[in-house]
Amino acid sequence: MRSIWNGAISFGLVSIPVKLINATENHSISFRQIHLEDGGRIRYRKFCELEDREVAQAEIGKGYEDADGSVIPITDEDLAQLPIPTTKTIEIVAFVPEDLIDPLQMDTAYYLCANGTPAAKPYTLLREALGRTGKVAIAKFALRGRERLGMLRAVGGVLAMHALLWPDEIRAPEGVAPEGNITVRDKELDLADALMDTLGEVDLDELHDGYREAVEELIAAKAEGKEPPTAPAPEGGKVLDLMAALEKSVRVAKEARGAGEQGAEQKAEVRRLPQRKAARTEPKETGGKKRAPATKKTAAKSGTTANRTATKQTTAKQSATKQSATKQTTAKQSATKKTEAKKTAAKKTPAKKTPAKKTPAKKATAKGA
């Protein structure tokens, strides 16, 4: 890694020669400006207003424009000879707890590399002292034409420095907070706490730039003449019920982390579910009397069924007895009728022989005539 500044850390009477190296790098995709009509590249050329011609970079310097429009030239040598000790020195002014620094002040990050063998021992001493005390060093240094604040801390086996903004460079949050007196209920705070606990911690090394990957896919698709991927439909919208949104967020977060039903039962108290379940399992009361146990109901039902079965059997026996008696009576009546019919037929038989006895009378009458 190439150093961008050489100087020394001033630590009391100790001087530690160091090199300043950028600790971050930009991975964003850069675009060129082109002419839409023919795809030609657009370039900016630097012209001198007095001579009306293009000038090279070597001919360009710095200057300060005064209020009357006149320009005062400022060279790099002028800036290097400024009468301040921080032009080539990182001057430590105090050691403070790390949580005293507001993250809003943090800017660009750098690595400090020991410059030469004699710097190794004091460099290690400062690194170990910061690591053991848990403090950070506040320093002043000059870089790129301005003096800045810096925060030195131990990171692994090296010293890192974060450029800090001056306090007057931090804007006050006027007009940013919501207007009016907004009250947040304890149940909403409980659900918010549950959501934070469910999301838990994250390994920052696993996070990646999704926007850059999408741009790379877009460029690859266009280069191959394919249809570029489309953006998914936006989810969500206006939050109408904060409690419902929090409960759904907790549920979705648990499902995403594979918590399942066990995790939901462990933290059910924040979702007000246990009270509803308890109300369903307890027996209801009517008129101050509790319902009879299910065992008694079963016994009562069994007794009633047995009584009904016995009654049906008795009725069936009585019906069978009545039917038998009726059949016997009917059979006797039929036999009696048959006997009377035979007797009647026997009595009527002699009456038929009467005409045969009248024959002699007819003969006698003929003789007398």
DANOR-V499683 format. One record per helix or strand. SS is the DSSP state (@ for helix, = for strand). FROM is the first residue (numbers start at 1). TO is the last residue. Records with the same first field share a line. If there is no record, write none. Layout:
SS: FROM-TO ; FROM-TO
//
This chain:
=: 3-11 ; 14-22 ; 34-34 ; 41-41 ; 47-48 ; 53-54 ; 62-65 ; 71-74 ; 89-97 ; 106-114 ; 135-143 ; 146-155 ; 158-164 ; 285-286 ; 289-290
@: 57-59 ; 76-80 ; 85-87 ; 98-100 ; 103-105 ; 119-133 ; 167-169 ; 186-199 ; 204-206 ; 210-223 ; 242-256 ; 260-266 ; 268-271 ; 273-281 ; 294-357 ; 359-368
//
